[in-house]
C-alpha cells in the first residue's frame, strides 16, 4: 500500500478534520457497565473528537487463519469472555459496518490475501 492509495481512498469520504490514530486498550470487560476513571477518560476522548466517517478497529481477539476483514452492514456484538455478571452479557453495541469500506481495505492490503468475512461480527 502506498500513500497515493490512501489519498484515493480519502477522496471518497465527505470532508472531516484530520483524525488522530489512537490505541485504546479496553481493560476489564466490566468497564462496559461500571463508572470509573477509566470509563470517564474514554468518554472525555470521545467528547473532544469530531465524529469520524469510519473507524478501522484491529483486534487481537479474533483468531483466524490468514487475514480477515468484517464485511457486514450490521455486525453483531460478540461476548468473547466468561465469568462475569449477566448485565455485561446483555450489553449490545450496534455499530454499523461498511461492506464497501471493507472491500476497499481488502484492495489496499493487496497483495496480502484478505478474506471478507460476513459471519463473525
C-alpha positions as CSV (number, residue, x, y, z in Angstrom):
1,X,0.0,0.0,0.0
2,X,1.2,3.5,-0.9
3,X,0.3,7.0,0.3
4,X,-1.4,7.6,-3.1
5,X,-3.7,4.6,-2.4
6,X,-4.7,6.2,0.9
7,X,-5.3,9.6,-0.8
8,X,-7.5,7.9,-3.4
9,X,-9.5,6.2,-0.6
10,X,-9.9,9.5,1.3
11,X,-11.3,11.2,-1.8
12,X,-14.4,9.1,-1.4
13,X,-15.3,10.4,2.0
14,X,-17.0,13.7,2.8
15,X,-14.5,16.1,4.3
16,X,-13.7,15.9,8.0
17,X,-10.8,17.3,10.0
18,X,-7.8,15.1,10.2
19,X,-8.3,12.5,12.9
20,X,-5.7,11.1,15.3
21,X,-4.7,7.5,15.3
22,X,-5.4,6.0,18.8
23,X,-4.5,2.8,20.6
24,X,-7.3,2.1,23.1
25,X,-6.8,-0.9,25.3
26,X,-10.3,-1.8,26.7
27,X,-9.0,-3.0,30.1
28,X,-11.5,-5.1,32.1
29,X,-14.8,-6.0,30.3
30,X,-16.5,-4.6,33.4
31,X,-15.7,-1.1,32.1
32,X,-18.7,-1.5,29.8
33,X,-21.1,-1.4,32.8
34,X,-19.1,0.4,35.5
35,X,-18.5,4.1,36.1
36,X,-14.8,4.7,36.9
37,X,-11.9,6.9,35.9
38,X,-11.0,4.6,33.0
39,X,-14.5,5.0,31.6
40,X,-14.5,8.7,32.3
41,X,-11.3,9.0,30.3
42,X,-12.8,7.2,27.3
43,X,-15.9,9.4,27.5
44,X,-13.7,12.5,27.6
45,X,-11.7,11.5,24.5
46,X,-15.0,10.8,22.7
47,X,-16.5,14.1,23.5
48,X,-13.4,16.0,22.3
49,X,-13.0,14.4,18.9
50,X,-15.2,15.1,15.9
51,X,-17.4,12.2,14.7
52,X,-15.4,10.1,12.3
53,X,-16.7,8.8,8.9
54,X,-15.4,5.3,9.8
55,X,-13.2,3.5,12.4
56,X,-10.8,0.8,11.5
57,X,-10.5,-1.5,14.5
58,X,-7.8,-4.1,14.7
59,X,-8.5,-6.8,17.2
60,X,-6.3,-9.4,18.9
61,X,-9.4,-11.2,20.0
62,X,-10.3,-12.5,16.5
63,X,-8.1,-15.5,15.8
64,X,-8.2,-16.7,12.2
65,X,-6.1,-18.4,9.6
66,X,-4.9,-15.6,7.4
67,X,-6.2,-12.0,7.4
68,X,-9.9,-11.1,7.5
69,X,-12.0,-8.0,7.4
70,X,-15.5,-7.9,8.8
71,X,-17.8,-7.0,5.8
72,X,-21.3,-6.8,7.2
73,X,-23.6,-3.8,7.3
74,X,-24.6,-4.6,10.9
75,X,-22.0,-6.8,12.7
76,X,-23.3,-8.4,15.9
77,X,-21.9,-7.8,19.4
78,X,-19.7,-10.7,20.5
79,X,-19.2,-11.5,24.1
80,X,-15.9,-13.5,24.0
81,X,-15.4,-13.9,27.7
82,X,-16.9,-15.7,30.7
83,X,-17.4,-15.5,34.4
84,X,-18.9,-12.0,34.5
85,X,-22.3,-10.7,35.7
86,X,-25.2,-11.3,33.4
87,X,-25.6,-7.5,32.9
88,X,-22.3,-7.5,31.0
89,X,-23.6,-10.1,28.5
90,X,-26.7,-8.0,27.9
91,X,-24.7,-5.1,26.6
92,X,-25.1,-4.6,22.9
93,X,-23.1,-2.3,20.6
94,X,-25.0,-1.9,17.4
95,X,-22.1,-0.2,15.5
96,X,-22.8,-0.1,11.7
97,X,-20.3,-1.8,9.4
98,X,-19.4,-0.9,5.9
99,X,-19.1,-3.7,3.3
100,X,-17.8,-1.1,0.8
101,X,-15.0,0.1,3.2
102,X,-14.2,-3.5,4.0
103,X,-13.7,-4.2,0.3
104,X,-11.6,-1.1,-0.1
105,X,-9.4,-2.2,2.9
106,X,-9.0,-5.6,1.2
107,X,-7.9,-3.9,-2.0
108,X,-5.4,-1.6,-0.1
109,X,-3.8,-4.6,1.6
110,X,-3.1,-6.3,-1.7
111,X,-1.0,-8.3,-2.5
112,X,-1.7,-9.7,1.0
113,X,-4.6,-12.1,0.7
114,X,-7.6,-10.7,2.8
115,X,-10.9,-12.5,3.1
116,X,-14.1,-10.5,3.5
117,X,-15.9,-12.1,6.4
118,X,-19.7,-11.9,6.8
119,X,-20.1,-14.3,9.7
120,X,-18.2,-13.1,12.8
121,X,-19.2,-9.6,13.8
